[in-house]
Structure formats: structure tokens, C-alpha cells
């Protein structure tokens, strides 16, 4: 069963690693047209800051939904769809096995 979690989504954001040149002894000069290493660090730093801001502003859980479920359980109105739970567990197992 997949849970849509903005924190998990933000943490799984892929930051692409800068490609390295095949000739490690080459120098970067004004005429080479290559991006200096400090620009790459600045780009990665800004991506990291954006990720940190996303995480800081994202709730870990939906408090309203938790309160709603809690009140339904207390009043005896909460019901679990066992077929939906079982289907979700099977789908997660299939996805896990495919990833191996």
C-alpha cells in the first residue's frame, strides 16, 4: 500500500552528479566554454537549500486526517476494507520483488 508522503517524495529527489571529463589533466580556461567547478557547487548548494525548504515546510503527517480516523475509531464507525488492504500488500510485495 503506497502512502503519499511529501517528505518521502522530497527525500527521493535525484540530484544529478556532474559529469567529469574523460581527460582529467585538462584545464579549464576562458576559451574552453566549460563550467567552472565553483558553479557546479553553487548549483548543488541551491538544490540542497530548496530541498531543505521543502522538507521544513512539509508536515510529517496530516493531523486532520488522524483526528478524523481517531474519532471514527472511538465512535465505532471506522471500518477497514480488508480486500483493499490485501491488494495493497500484494502490490507492494510484487513491486519489492521486481526491484530485486
QUIVENPE-V594145 format. One record per residue. N is the residue number from 0. RES is the residue in one small letter. OMEGA is omega in whole degrees, -180 to 180 (none if undefined). Layout:
N RES OMEGA
N RES OMEGA
//
This chain:
0 x -179
1 x 177
2 x -180
3 x -177
4 x -178
5 x 178
6 x 180
7 x 179
8 x -180
9 x -179
10 x 180
11 x 178
12 x -177
13 x 174
14 x -176
15 x 179
16 x 180
17 x 179
18 x 178
19 x -180
20 x 180
21 x 180
22 x -175
23 x -179
24 x -179
25 x 179
26 x 178
27 x -180
28 x -178
29 x -177
30 x -176
31 x 179
32 x -179
33 x 179
34 x 179
35 x -178
36 x -179
37 x 178
38 x 177
39 x 179
40 x 179
41 x 179
42 x 179
43 x 179
44 x 179
45 x 176
46 x 179
47 x 179
48 x 178
49 x 178
50 x 178
51 x 179
52 x 178
53 x -180
54 x -178
55 x -176
56 x -178
57 x 176
58 x 180
59 x 177
60 x -180
61 x -175
62 x 180
63 x -180
64 x 178
65 x 179
66 x 179
67 x 180
68 x 179
69 x -179
70 x 177
71 x 178
72 x -179
73 x -179
74 x 179
75 x -178
76 x -177
77 x 177
78 x -179
79 x 176
80 x -174
81 x 177
82 x 179
83 x 178
84 x -180
85 x 178
86 x 179
87 x 179
88 x 179
89 x 180
90 x 177
91 x 179
92 x 179
93 x 180
94 x 179
95 x -179
96 x 178
97 x -178
98 x -179
99 x none
//
